[in-house]
Amino acid sequence: MNENGQEPRKIHISEQAVAVVRERVPMDALTGFFGRAFGAVMAAVQMQGASPAGPPFALYHGMPGESVDVEAGFPISGNFHGTGEVASGTLPDTDAFEAIHSGPYDTLGTTYDAIRQRMEEDGATPAGMMWEYYLSDPEKQPDRSRGRPGWSGLLPRAGRVPAINPRCG
């Protein structure tokens, strides 16, 4: 169980069309990347008459180190074709484990630990991709104890590998 009392659960996610910006980003530059990427995706999607079909997300390829290979964008509905830095893609049809994280970003590791533990209990093995949905704006959820923005409502999700097929970053 994670610190806010929510047990990670196994779910099924249907394939979802997305529009994203993908870059290798230093970990200390993620906030700026997200702001730029989400703005670029929204502008490109709206320019083509498509629309967001869910909350913004970040998809991480591999484990973060000093930098991370990351996509940031939105699930979309309507027709969208990549333009410039904004690419079209999909989140896969997959089984996954999810848990909602409430609290500052620097405690997110406890939620991921709970997901990994649940995966181990179910005989699953983490793989090289995971994504988070951002259910609230971090700039509007201050971490008052540290005098800086906090993250609330992160929804880490995992994808698929052989056997029972979950992935987690």
MDTraj code that builds the backbone (N, CA, C; nanometers):
import mdtraj as md
import numpy as np

residues = "MET ASN GLU ASN GLY GLN GLU PRO ARG LYS ILE HIS ILE SER GLU GLN ALA VAL ALA VAL VAL ARG GLU ARG VAL PRO MET ASP ALA LEU THR GLY PHE PHE GLY ARG ALA PHE GLY ALA VAL MET ALA ALA VAL GLN MET GLN GLY ALA SER PRO ALA GLY PRO PRO PHE ALA LEU TYR HIS GLY MET PRO GLY GLU SER VAL ASP VAL GLU ALA GLY PHE PRO ILE SER GLY ASN PHE HIS GLY THR GLY GLU VAL ALA SER GLY THR LEU PRO ASP THR ASP ALA PHE GLU ALA ILE HIS SER GLY PRO TYR ASP THR LEU GLY THR THR TYR ASP ALA ILE ARG GLN ARG MET GLU GLU ASP GLY ALA THR PRO ALA GLY MET MET TRP GLU TYR TYR LEU SER ASP PRO GLU LYS GLN PRO ASP ARG SER ARG GLY ARG PRO GLY TRP SER GLY LEU LEU PRO ARG ALA GLY ARG VAL PRO ALA ILE ASN PRO ARG CYS GLY".split()
xyz = np.array([
    [0.0858, -0.1182, 0.0000],
    [0.0000, 0.0000, 0.0000],
    [0.0896, 0.1234, 0.0000],
    [0.0504, 0.2278, -0.0745],
    [0.1334, 0.3477, -0.0719],
    [0.0932, 0.4365, 0.0455],
    [0.1676, 0.5458, 0.0640],
    [0.1473, 0.6228, 0.1866],
    [0.0114, 0.6883, 0.1993],
    [-0.0616, 0.7084, 0.0898],
    [-0.1948, 0.7669, 0.1037],
    [-0.3022, 0.6590, 0.1133],
    [-0.2620, 0.5317, 0.1389],
    [-0.3568, 0.4259, 0.1684],
    [-0.4201, 0.3600, 0.0472],
    [-0.3759, 0.3924, -0.0730],
    [-0.4350, 0.3334, -0.1919],
    [-0.3524, 0.2158, -0.2398],
    [-0.4151, 0.1029, -0.2529],
    [-0.3492, -0.0173, -0.3001],
    [-0.3381, -0.0115, -0.4528],
    [-0.2172, -0.0329, -0.5077],
    [-0.2073, -0.0411, -0.6540],
    [-0.2975, -0.1533, -0.7044],
    [-0.3554, -0.1317, -0.8209],
    [-0.4459, -0.2325, -0.8759],
    [-0.4124, -0.2601, -1.0207],
    [-0.4453, -0.3804, -1.0621],
    [-0.4249, -0.4198, -1.2003],
    [-0.5483, -0.3783, -1.2797],
    [-0.5238, -0.3172, -1.3957],
    [-0.6324, -0.2697, -1.4815],
    [-0.6005, -0.3067, -1.6265],
    [-0.6966, -0.2842, -1.7129],
    [-0.6724, -0.2966, -1.8564],
    [-0.6930, -0.1594, -1.9194],
    [-0.6009, -0.1219, -2.0055],
    [-0.6069, 0.0068, -2.0741],
    [-0.6245, -0.0204, -2.2226],
    [-0.7217, 0.0445, -2.2844],
    [-0.7416, 0.0320, -2.4291],
    [-0.6464, 0.1251, -2.5027],
    [-0.6103, 0.0864, -2.6238],
    [-0.5224, 0.1704, -2.7061],
    [-0.5813, 0.3100, -2.7180],
    [-0.4941, 0.4104, -2.7130],
    [-0.5376, 0.5499, -2.7180],
    [-0.4455, 0.6292, -2.8089],
    [-0.5041, 0.7003, -2.9048],
    [-0.4259, 0.7901, -2.9899],
    [-0.3739, 0.9057, -2.9055],
    [-0.2497, 0.9482, -2.9341],
    [-0.1887, 1.0573, -2.8590],
    [-0.1136, 1.1499, -2.9536],
    [-0.0883, 1.2703, -2.9062],
    [0.0007, 1.3667, -2.9715],
    [0.1057, 1.4031, -2.8672],
    [0.2346, 1.3973, -2.9064],
    [0.3425, 1.4130, -2.8093],
    [0.4613, 1.4892, -2.8664],
    [0.5413, 1.5400, -2.7757],
    [0.6762, 1.5877, -2.8053],
    [0.7688, 1.4927, -2.7316],
    [0.8710, 1.4400, -2.8017],
    [0.9646, 1.3459, -2.7399],
    [1.1060, 1.4021, -2.7461],
    [1.1741, 1.3988, -2.6307],
    [1.3119, 1.4465, -2.6214],
    [1.3857, 1.3711, -2.5125],
    [1.5169, 1.3780, -2.5146],
    [1.5993, 1.3378, -2.4002],
    [1.6201, 1.4659, -2.3209],
    [1.5799, 1.4628, -2.1931],
    [1.5748, 1.5835, -2.1117],
    [1.6521, 1.5617, -1.9813],
    [1.7378, 1.6574, -1.9423],
    [1.7998, 1.6477, -1.8094],
    [1.6906, 1.6485, -1.7027],
    [1.7085, 1.5708, -1.5980],
    [1.6055, 1.5599, -1.4944],
    [1.5694, 1.6960, -1.4341],
    [1.6666, 1.7841, -1.4196],
    [1.6368, 1.9139, -1.3600],
    [1.5698, 2.0105, -1.4574],
    [1.5466, 1.9679, -1.5812],
    [1.4800, 2.0521, -1.6809],
    [1.3423, 1.9984, -1.7195],
    [1.2917, 1.8968, -1.6477],
    [1.1629, 1.8376, -1.6837],
    [1.0466, 1.9364, -1.6760],
    [1.0416, 2.0180, -1.5726],
    [0.9297, 2.1119, -1.5584],
    [0.9198, 2.2034, -1.6796],
    [1.0307, 2.2604, -1.7231],
    [1.0308, 2.3462, -1.8413],
    [0.9930, 2.2704, -1.9671],
    [1.0441, 2.1465, -1.9817],
    [1.0087, 2.0637, -2.0966],
    [0.8586, 2.0378, -2.0993],
    [0.8000, 2.0001, -1.9844],
    [0.6564, 1.9711, -1.9817],
    [0.5751, 2.0931, -2.0237],
    [0.6069, 2.2087, -1.9704],
    [0.5327, 2.3294, -2.0075],
    [0.5398, 2.3568, -2.1560],
    [0.6595, 2.3465, -2.2127],
    [0.6774, 2.3697, -2.3565],
    [0.6071, 2.2628, -2.4395],
    [0.6233, 2.1357, -2.4002],
    [0.5647, 2.0255, -2.4765],
    [0.4123, 2.0297, -2.4725],
    [0.3536, 2.0491, -2.3549],
    [0.2077, 2.0518, -2.3453],
    [0.1508, 2.1675, -2.4264],
    [0.2164, 2.2826, -2.4242],
    [0.1709, 2.3972, -2.5036],
    [0.1807, 2.3699, -2.6527],
    [0.2913, 2.3127, -2.6976],
    [0.3099, 2.2815, -2.8402],
    [0.2084, 2.1785, -2.8876],
    [0.1824, 2.0768, -2.8057],
    [0.0845, 1.9738, -2.8433],
    [-0.0545, 2.0345, -2.8539],
    [-0.0956, 2.1118, -2.7556],
    [-0.2298, 2.1734, -2.7598],
    [-0.2467, 2.2592, -2.8842],
    [-0.1471, 2.3408, -2.9160],
    [-0.1565, 2.4272, -3.0334],
    [-0.1677, 2.3442, -3.1615],
    [-0.0852, 2.2413, -3.1754],
    [-0.0866, 2.1588, -3.2967],
    [-0.2171, 2.0811, -3.3099],
    [-0.2663, 2.0262, -3.1997],
    [-0.3900, 1.9484, -3.2006],
    [-0.5075, 2.0389, -3.2399],
    [-0.5176, 2.1542, -3.1778],
    [-0.6274, 2.2458, -3.2071],
    [-0.6195, 2.2990, -3.3498],
    [-0.4985, 2.3221, -3.4008],
    [-0.4807, 2.3720, -3.5365],
    [-0.5368, 2.2732, -3.6390],
    [-0.5335, 2.1433, -3.6061],
    [-0.5835, 2.0416, -3.6979],
    [-0.7276, 2.0016, -3.6682],
    [-0.7934, 2.0672, -3.5750],
    [-0.9332, 2.0388, -3.5444],
    [-0.9550, 1.9166, -3.4573],
    [-0.8492, 1.8618, -3.4004],
    [-0.8627, 1.7514, -3.3052],
    [-0.8790, 1.8121, -3.1656],
    [-0.8947, 1.7274, -3.0635],
    [-0.9081, 1.7808, -2.9283],
    [-0.8506, 1.6828, -2.8267],
    [-0.8108, 1.7343, -2.7102],
    [-0.7617, 1.6456, -2.6044],
    [-0.8737, 1.5514, -2.5604],
    [-0.8391, 1.4270, -2.5314],
    [-0.9373, 1.3281, -2.4883],
    [-0.9044, 1.2747, -2.3492],
    [-0.8241, 1.3475, -2.2748],
    [-0.7854, 1.3053, -2.1410],
    [-0.6801, 1.3981, -2.0856],
    [-0.6346, 1.3692, -1.9642],
    [-0.5361, 1.4558, -1.9004],
    [-0.3984, 1.4431, -1.9647],
    [-0.3123, 1.5426, -1.9445],
    [-0.1762, 1.5345, -1.9975],
    [-0.1021, 1.4176, -1.9327],
    [-0.0016, 1.3679, -2.0048],
    [0.0757, 1.2552, -1.9536],
    [0.2209, 1.2697, -1.9949],
    [0.3052, 1.1932, -1.9278],
    [0.4459, 1.1781, -1.9661],
    [0.4738, 1.0295, -1.9742],
    [0.5353, 0.9869, -2.0847],
    [0.5740, 0.8479, -2.1045],
    [0.7255, 0.8416, -2.1015],
    [0.7789, 0.7601, -2.0123],
    [0.9225, 0.7492, -1.9931],
    [0.9737, 0.6211, -2.0577],
    [1.0763, 0.6344, -2.1424],
    [1.1418, 0.5203, -2.2052],
    [1.2680, 0.4899, -2.1252],
    [1.2712, 0.3769, -2.0569],
    [1.3880, 0.3417, -1.9768],
    [1.3859, 0.4105, -1.8419],
    [1.4854, 0.3766, -1.7639],
    [1.4974, 0.4337, -1.6295],
    [1.5647, 0.5697, -1.6353],
    [1.5113, 0.6670, -1.5635],
    [1.5760, 0.7980, -1.5583],
    [1.7122, 0.7892, -1.4905],
    [1.8046, 0.8692, -1.5377],
    [1.9352, 0.8863, -1.4747],
    [1.9546, 1.0355, -1.4582],
    [2.0659, 1.0882, -1.5097],
    [2.0835, 1.2333, -1.5106],
    [1.9900, 1.2971, -1.6117],
    [1.9498, 1.2181, -1.7132],
    [1.8517, 1.2629, -1.8106],
    [1.7571, 1.1470, -1.8379],
    [1.6493, 1.1754, -1.9103],
    [1.5489, 1.0732, -1.9393],
    [1.4932, 1.0945, -2.0800],
    [1.4656, 0.9851, -2.1490],
    [1.3985, 0.9865, -2.2787],
    [1.2492, 0.9899, -2.2481],
    [1.1830, 1.1012, -2.2777],
    [1.0452, 1.1216, -2.2341],
    [0.9596, 1.1794, -2.3462],
    [0.8347, 1.1348, -2.3506],
    [0.7315, 1.1936, -2.4366],
    [0.6323, 1.2628, -2.3459],
    [0.5857, 1.3798, -2.3840],
    [0.4832, 1.4502, -2.3078],
    [0.3765, 1.4976, -2.4041],
    [0.2508, 1.4784, -2.3662],
    [0.1422, 1.5198, -2.4536],
    [0.0064, 1.4872, -2.3963],
    [-0.0891, 1.4644, -2.4877],
    [-0.2280, 1.4392, -2.4503],
    [-0.2842, 1.3240, -2.5319],
    [-0.3736, 1.2436, -2.4712],
    [-0.4561, 1.1558, -2.5527],
    [-0.5435, 1.2465, -2.6390],
    [-0.5739, 1.2045, -2.7608],
    [-0.6515, 1.2915, -2.8494],
    [-0.7667, 1.2172, -2.9148],
    [-0.8661, 1.2946, -2.9555],
    [-0.9742, 1.2428, -3.0380],
    [-0.9784, 1.3288, -3.1641],
    [-1.0227, 1.2687, -3.2728],
    [-1.0230, 1.3383, -3.4010],
    [-0.8979, 1.3033, -3.4789],
    [-0.8886, 1.3584, -3.5966],
    [-0.7737, 1.3308, -3.6834],
    [-0.6584, 1.4232, -3.6494],
    [-0.5414, 1.3628, -3.6311],
    [-0.4209, 1.4403, -3.6063],
    [-0.3047, 1.3728, -3.6761],
    [-0.2266, 1.4516, -3.7467],
    [-0.1052, 1.4039, -3.8128],
    [0.0099, 1.4881, -3.7597],
    [0.1197, 1.4228, -3.7259],
    [0.2339, 1.4927, -3.6699],
    [0.2786, 1.6103, -3.7549],
    [0.3247, 1.7150, -3.6870],
    [0.3774, 1.8335, -3.7540],
    [0.4964, 1.8846, -3.6756],
    [0.6046, 1.9119, -3.7407],
    [0.7205, 1.9680, -3.6715],
    [0.7613, 1.8833, -3.5535],
    [0.7659, 1.9449, -3.4346],
    [0.8104, 1.8722, -3.3162],
    [0.7015, 1.7864, -3.2526],
    [0.5771, 1.8000, -3.2943],
    [0.4667, 1.7248, -3.2348],
    [0.4363, 1.6023, -3.3214],
    [0.4471, 1.4840, -3.2609],
    [0.4260, 1.3584, -3.3327],
    [0.2940, 1.2944, -3.2908],
    [0.2366, 1.2164, -3.3801],
    [0.1206, 1.1352, -3.3438],
    [0.1714, 0.9979, -3.3012],
    [0.0963, 0.9297, -3.2179],
    [0.1343, 0.7977, -3.1720],
    [0.0188, 0.7337, -3.0980],
    [0.0489, 0.6282, -3.0223],
    [-0.0531, 0.5605, -2.9428],
    [0.0055, 0.5132, -2.8110],
    [-0.0790, 0.5121, -2.7097],
    [-0.0506, 0.4365, -2.5886],
    [-0.1103, 0.2989, -2.6147],
    [-0.0414, 0.1910, -2.5752],
    [-0.0835, 0.0576, -2.6159],
    [-0.2070, 0.0048, -2.5436],
    [-0.2736, -0.0919, -2.6079],
    [-0.3764, -0.1727, -2.5447],
    [-0.3006, -0.2705, -2.4551],
    [-0.3213, -0.2609, -2.3251],
    [-0.2364, -0.3385, -2.2344],
    [-0.2994, -0.3573, -2.0977],
    [-0.2503, -0.4544, -2.0266],
    [-0.2789, -0.4660, -1.8848],
    [-0.1776, -0.3784, -1.8128],
    [-0.2151, -0.3270, -1.6982],
    [-0.1285, -0.2335, -1.6281],
    [-0.1564, -0.2381, -1.4788],
    [-0.0667, -0.1789, -1.4028],
    [-0.0890, -0.1552, -1.2606],
    [-0.0935, -0.0044, -1.2426],
    [-0.1864, 0.0427, -1.1610],
    [-0.1948, 0.1859, -1.1378],
    [-0.2131, 0.2153, -0.9904],
    [-0.1710, 0.3335, -0.9540],
    [-0.1934, 0.3868, -0.8195],
    [-0.1938, 0.5378, -0.8316],
    [-0.2731, 0.6027, -0.7530],
    [-0.2765, 0.7492, -0.7538],
    [-0.1833, 0.8006, -0.6447],
    [-0.0977, 0.8939, -0.6832],
    [-0.0060, 0.9574, -0.5890],
    [-0.0597, 1.0951, -0.5540],
    [-0.0737, 1.1231, -0.4262],
    [-0.1116, 1.2550, -0.3777],
    [0.0000, 1.3050, -0.2893],
    [0.0524, 1.4198, -0.3227],
    [0.1591, 1.4748, -0.2412],
    [0.2696, 1.5311, -0.3278],
    [0.3776, 1.5757, -0.2646],
    [0.4859, 1.6372, -0.3404],
    [0.5563, 1.5367, -0.4312],
    [0.6100, 1.5876, -0.5383],
    [0.6772, 1.5051, -0.6383],
    [0.7916, 1.4250, -0.5782],
    [0.8620, 1.4821, -0.4804],
    [0.9771, 1.4113, -0.4250],
    [0.9387, 1.2889, -0.3428],
    [0.8100, 1.2637, -0.3183],
    [0.7667, 1.1407, -0.2514],
    [0.7048, 1.0412, -0.3492],
    [0.7106, 1.0706, -0.4780],
    [0.6525, 0.9821, -0.5791],
    [0.7149, 0.8425, -0.5758],
    [0.8401, 0.8321, -0.5358],
    [0.9070, 0.7020, -0.5288],
    [0.8331, 0.6020, -0.4417],
    [0.7652, 0.6474, -0.3367],
    [0.6909, 0.5547, -0.2515],
    [0.5753, 0.4905, -0.3267],
    [0.5128, 0.5658, -0.4169],
    [0.4034, 0.5102, -0.4967],
    [0.4579, 0.4087, -0.5965],
    [0.5696, 0.4425, -0.6612],
    [0.6303, 0.3457, -0.7530],
    [0.6754, 0.2201, -0.6793],
    [0.7282, 0.2344, -0.5590],
    [0.7680, 0.1175, -0.4812],
    [0.6468, 0.0279, -0.4542],
    [0.5334, 0.0881, -0.4224],
    [0.4112, 0.0106, -0.3971],
    [0.3665, -0.0624, -0.5241],
    [0.3783, 0.0042, -0.6392],
    [0.3421, -0.0611, -0.7656],
    [0.4356, -0.1791, -0.7919],
    [0.5658, -0.1567, -0.7767],
    [0.6628, -0.2655, -0.7991],
    [0.6368, -0.3837, -0.7064],
    [0.6065, -0.3550, -0.5801],
    [0.5778, -0.4621, -0.4849],
    [0.4555, -0.5414, -0.5287],
    [0.3506, -0.4725, -0.5708],
    [0.2293, -0.5414, -0.6173],
    [0.2594, -0.6260, -0.7407],
    [0.3408, -0.5731, -0.8315],
    [0.3784, -0.6495, -0.9501],
    [0.4510, -0.7774, -0.9101],
    [0.5462, -0.7676, -0.8172],
    [0.6194, -0.8857, -0.7706],
    [0.5246, -0.9876, -0.7089],
    [0.4297, -0.9400, -0.6286],
    [0.3328, -1.0301, -0.5664],
    [0.2507, -1.1040, -0.6719],
    [0.2260, -1.0385, -0.7851],
    [0.1488, -1.0990, -0.8936],
    [0.2375, -1.1755, -0.9921],
    [0.3679, -1.1838, -0.9641],
    [0.4587, -1.2569, -1.0517],
    [0.4953, -1.1834, -1.1789],
    [0.4799, -1.0536, -1.1796],
    [0.5091, -0.9714, -1.2968],
    [0.6489, -0.9124, -1.2865],
    [0.7044, -0.8758, -1.4003],
    [0.8378, -0.8170, -1.4059],
    [0.8301, -0.6793, -1.4702],
    [0.8883, -0.5770, -1.4078],
    [0.8891, -0.4443, -1.4706],
    [0.9652, -0.4460, -1.6029],
    [0.9249, -0.3608, -1.6942],
    [0.9912, -0.3491, -1.8239],
    [1.0378, -0.2062, -1.8438],
    [1.0658, -0.1689, -1.9675],
    [1.1330, -0.0433, -1.9948],
    [1.0481, 0.0773, -2.0264],
    [0.9185, 0.0753, -1.9995],
    [0.8342, 0.1905, -2.0307],
    [0.7283, 0.2074, -1.9219],
    [0.6993, 0.3308, -1.8868],
    [0.5877, 0.3604, -1.7968],
    [0.5400, 0.5006, -1.8257],
    [0.4156, 0.5275, -1.7857],
    [0.3661, 0.6632, -1.8037],
    [0.2837, 0.7081, -1.6854],
    [0.2761, 0.8401, -1.6718],
    [0.2028, 0.9062, -1.5644],
    [0.1018, 1.0008, -1.6278],
    [-0.0189, 1.0007, -1.5735],
    [-0.1178, 1.1020, -1.6088],
    [-0.1151, 1.2072, -1.4993],
    [-0.1227, 1.3334, -1.5378],
    [-0.1213, 1.4425, -1.4415],
    [-0.2641, 1.4925, -1.4250],
    [-0.3230, 1.4579, -1.3109],
    [-0.4640, 1.4858, -1.2867],
    [-0.4890, 1.6220, -1.2257],
    [-0.3837, 1.6898, -1.1847],
    [-0.3981, 1.8268, -1.1354],
    [-0.2731, 1.9043, -1.1730],
    [-0.2852, 2.0332, -1.1741],
    [-0.1762, 2.1221, -1.2130],
    [-0.0799, 2.1399, -1.0961],
    [0.0474, 2.0994, -1.1118],
    [0.1409, 2.1114, -0.9992],
    [0.1614, 2.2542, -0.9527],
    [0.1453, 2.3498, -1.0418],
    [0.1624, 2.4898, -1.0008],
    [0.0482, 2.5359, -0.9106],
    [-0.0651, 2.4651, -0.9140],
    [-0.1798, 2.5023, -0.8312],
    [-0.1922, 2.4152, -0.7072],
    [-0.0977, 2.3248, -0.6857],
    [-0.0969, 2.2357, -0.5698],
    [0.0329, 2.2581, -0.4935],
    [0.0448, 2.3685, -0.4213],
    [0.1730, 2.3982, -0.3577],
    [0.2103, 2.2971, -0.2509],
    [0.3387, 2.2702, -0.2452],
    [0.3966, 2.1896, -0.1381],
    [0.4389, 2.2906, -0.0320],
    [0.3460, 2.3275, 0.0541],
    [0.3681, 2.4349, 0.1490],
    [0.4855, 2.4070, 0.2438],
    [0.5132, 2.2800, 0.2705],
    [0.6217, 2.2500, 0.3631],
    [0.7575, 2.2846, 0.3036],
    [0.7676, 2.2949, 0.1728],
    [0.8952, 2.3238, 0.1096],
    [0.8926, 2.4555, 0.0307],
    [0.7770, 2.5221, 0.0306],
    [0.7681, 2.6502, -0.0377],
    [0.7834, 2.6406, -0.1892],
    [0.7482, 2.5256, -0.2464],
    [0.7579, 2.5105, -0.3911],
    [0.6400, 2.4282, -0.4414],
    [0.6192, 2.4261, -0.5733],
    [0.5048, 2.3496, -0.6241],
    [0.5140, 2.2023, -0.5851],
    [0.3986, 2.1412, -0.5663],
    [0.3907, 1.9979, -0.5396],
    [0.3109, 1.9303, -0.6497],
    [0.3158, 1.7996, -0.6556],
    [0.2412, 1.7240, -0.7559],
    [0.1327, 1.6478, -0.6837],
    [0.0126, 1.6572, -0.7326],
    [-0.0987, 1.5885, -0.6704],
    [-0.1759, 1.5153, -0.7776],
    [-0.2130, 1.3941, -0.7500],
    [-0.2947, 1.3200, -0.8436],
    [-0.2177, 1.2599, -0.9585],
    [-0.0887, 1.2305, -0.9418],
    [-0.0167, 1.1602, -1.0467],
    [-0.0720, 1.0199, -1.0551],
    [-0.0888, 0.9707, -1.1741],
    [-0.1421, 0.8378, -1.1937],
    [-0.0397, 0.7552, -1.2691],
    [0.0591, 0.7003, -1.1981],
    [0.1562, 0.6174, -1.2679],
    [0.0876, 0.4940, -1.3238],
    [0.1125, 0.4651, -1.4478],
    [0.0566, 0.3463, -1.5095],
    [0.1684, 0.2653, -1.5700],
    [0.1436, 0.1394, -1.5877],
    [0.2437, 0.0512, -1.6438],
    [0.1876, -0.0142, -1.7684],
    [0.2716, -0.0789, -1.8442],
    [0.2285, -0.1428, -1.9672],
    [0.2490, -0.2923, -1.9667],
    [0.2947, -0.3531, -2.0753],
    [0.2889, -0.4972, -2.0965],
    [0.4236, -0.5627, -2.1272],
    [0.4493, -0.6768, -2.0665],
    [0.5605, -0.7672, -2.1000],
    [0.5050, -0.9095, -2.0991],
    [0.5833, -1.0115, -2.1433],
    [0.5295, -1.1490, -2.1498],
    [0.4695, -1.1983, -2.0182],
    [0.3938, -1.3007, -2.0249],
    [0.3222, -1.3654, -1.9147],
    [0.1998, -1.2825, -1.8781],
    [0.1951, -1.2224, -1.7569],
    [0.0758, -1.1425, -1.7271],
    [0.0912, -0.9988, -1.7752],
    [0.2050, -0.9708, -1.8329],
    [0.2278, -0.8550, -1.9163],
    [0.2250, -0.7147, -1.8575],
    [0.2606, -0.6904, -1.7341],
    [0.2720, -0.5509, -1.6920],
    [0.4103, -0.4941, -1.7208],
    [0.4168, -0.3643, -1.7348],
    [0.5431, -0.2902, -1.7450],
    [0.5433, -0.1827, -1.6402],
    [0.6572, -0.1502, -1.5940],
    [0.6703, -0.0368, -1.5037],
    [0.8097, 0.0153, -1.5158],
    [0.8267, 0.1492, -1.5075],
    [0.9583, 0.2080, -1.5278],
    [1.0457, 0.1999, -1.4114],
])
top = md.Topology()
chain = top.add_chain()
for i, resn in enumerate(residues, 1):
    res = top.add_residue(resn, chain, resSeq=i)
    for name in ("N", "CA", "C"):
        top.add_atom(name, md.element.get_by_symbol(name[0]), res)
traj = md.Trajectory(xyz[None], top)
